[in-house]
Amino acid sequence: MSGVYVAQIGGGSLGCPPAPEDKGAFLDAVHLVFNDRESISGGVCIGGLGDFGALAADHLAVSFVALAVAIAVSIPIGLWLGHYARGEFLAVSVSNVGRAVPSLALLAFFVAFVGLGFTNVAIVLTLLAIPPILTNTYVAVRQVERESVNAARGVGMTEGQIVRRIELPMALPTIFGGIRISAVAVVATATIAPLGNVQSLGNPILEPQTYGNAGQLAAAIVVALITLAMNFVLGVVQRAVTP
């Protein structure tokens, strides 16, 4: 599937250098990230920043969409349930079910109803991202000191103002903890996107006949670096927005 895609980036097999001498699995994988070469099966160019950069961009696109939708859905629901002290069973159950259902099973399920493509993969990743954010939001709001909430009511704040000005700011550190967990899980799981006909860094991992062992390890390295970078950036944002 990605052979045509790679050929378009690298210009096909014409002019592609052969694989370098074996210098060890890790060094070979790193070399492939920065330098193109002819594929294992021949006929197309693989590797280089053009190839892995394009795959990383697609990987991040579907990951960001899924994470954004999960945040937009989970935080308002978690705030409402936590504020009114309802739905603890729902929040816990959603978290447990989300951890128990395999992502591949969800992908296969949505293929039958949504079909292949970006939307299908984004839905699967969104469902994976919702449980940690929803659970952390609910728990964070319930942990806010009731004296602060009662004092806010005593000075005439509405329920909406209490949520926005009291509970949400105090709950932000725990909420961001859930977002960081979901971000790591989504970026790592987006490697299954090629099974839904969406390009991602999962292509080299799932196509050893084209990329070989070096390509599989190279993609894994890039995914790990992206995951660490995202976790770091979210940690910086968390500290910046926490009162």
N, C-alpha and C positions, 0 to 999 in steps of 0.2 A: 504493500500500500504506500509506504513512504519512499519507495524507490523512485517513482516519478517525481515526487516532491523534492528529493535530494538532487536528482538530476537537474531540475530547474534551477536550484540554487548554485550548484557547483559546475553547471554547464555540461553534465554528462561525464563519461569516462575519459574523453579526449583531454589529454594534458594532465590527468591526475597522476601524481607520483605513486609509486608502489609503496607498500607498507615498509617502514624502516626495520632495521635489524632489531631482534628481540632484546630489549633492555630491562625486562621485568614487566609484570602485568600493570603495576601502578604507573610507572613512567610511560609505558605505551599508551595507557588510557589518557593521561594528561597530554601527551603529544597529540593524540587524536582530537582533543578538544580544540586545540589551536591550529592544527594543520590538517588539510584534507588529504585524502588518499583514495585509491580505488577500492570499491567494496569487495567483500569476500567472494561474492558470486560474480563480480565483474559487471561492467556495463554502466555503472553510475559512480559518481563521486560522493564520498561521505566524509564527515568530520569537518573540522575548521570552525571558526567563529560564525561563519555564515550559516552553516547547518545547525549547530547546537544553539546559536543565538536565536534563530527562527523557531526552533522547537521549544526553547525556553520561553519565548514570548507567548507562544500558543499555550504552553503549560500554565503560565502565570495568568493569562486572560481567563481561562475557564476556572482557575482557582479563585481569582479575585471576584468574579461574578458570583460564584457559589458562596463565598464568605460574606460578601455584601448582602446578599439576599438573606442568609442565615442571621446576620446581625439585625437586619431590618425586621425580621419576623420574631426572633427570640427575645430581644431586649424589651420591647413593649409588652409582650405577653408575660415575661418574667417579672417586670415591674408591677404589672397589674395584679398578678397572682400573689406576689410577695407583699404588696401594700395591703391587700384585703385579707391576707393570711388564708388564701384558698389554693387548692390545687397542688398541695404538696405531693399527693399520690401521683398526680399527672406529671409533675416535674421529674420526680424520681423515676417513674415508669418510662418516660420518654428517654431519659438518660440511659437506663438499663437496656432498653430495646435497641437504642442507637448503637450501643457497644456490642450487642449480641448479633445483629444482622450483618452478614458479610457484605462488603461493598460489591463484590462480583454478583451476588444474588440479587441485589437491588438493580444493578445494571442490566442483568438479564430480564428482570421483571419489567423494567421500563422500556426495554427494547420492544417488548410485545405490545405496549400501549402507546408509547411516544415515538418509537422508531429510533434509528441511528441518528447521530448528529450532536451538535453542541448542546442543544437544550436537554437532551437525555442525560448526558454526562454531568451537566451543571446541576440538574435536579438530584442526581445521586450524591454528588459532593455536598450539596446543600443539606440534604437529609443527614449526612455524616457530620456536618458542622453544627447543626442545631442543638443536639443534646448538651454538650458542655456549656454552651453560651446560655441556654435556657436555665439549666440547673444552677450554674454559678450566679446568674442574675437573681433568681428566686432566693437562693441561700443568702446572698449579699444583702438583699433588702430586709430579709427576716432578721439579720444580725444587727441592723441599725438599732441603736438604743431607743427603746420606747419612750423614755423621758424626753428625748429630743423631738420625737413625733408629737407627743402630747403637748409639749411646750409650743410647738408650731401651731397646733390647733387652738391653743389658748390665746394666741395673739391674733387669731382670725384668718389664718391661711386656709385656702381651699385644699381639697384633697389633691388636686392637680399640682398646686404650688408646693405642697409637701413632697410629692414625688420628685418634682424637678429640682427644688432648692435644698432639700434635706436628704432624702433617701438616695437619689441618684448620685450626687457627689460623694457621699460616704460609701456607696457601694462600688464605685468605679474600680478600685484596685482588684477586687474579686471578679468583677465582670471582665476586666481585661485579662485576668488569668484564664477565664473560659475562652476568650477570643484567641489567645495565644495557643491554647491546646488545640482548638479547632483549626487554626491556620496551619499548624504543623501537620495535623492529620490530613487536611485537604491537599496540601502541596505534595505530601508523600503518596497519597492515594491517587492523585491525578495521573500517575503513571499507567493507570488502567484505561485512560481515555482512548488510546488507539483501538481498543476492543469495541468502542462505540463510534468508530470512524472519525475520531478527532485527533489531530496531531498533537503530540506532547513529547516530553522527554522519555515517555514510556516506549516510544518507537524503537530506539536502539536496544532497549531491554527486551522487548518482545519480538525483535527481528534479528536474532543472532546469525541467521543465514546471510544477512546483509552487512551487519555491523561487526559481527564476531564478538569474542569475549572482551576485547578492548573497548568496543562500543558500549557494551552492557555496563562495564565498570565506569567508563567515562560518564555515561548518563547518570549513574548512581551517585557519582561524585558531584556532578552539577546539581542534582536534586538536593543532596545533603547541604551543599553550600547555600542554595537558595533558602532552604528551610531555616538554617542557622541565621542567615541575614534577616529573614522576615521576623523571626523570634526576637532578634536584637532590636530591630526597628520598632516593633510593637512594644517592647520593653521601654524604649526611650519615650514613645508617645504616652505610655501609661504613666511614667514619672512626670511627664510634662503636664498632663491634664488632671492629675490627682491633687486635690486641694491640700 
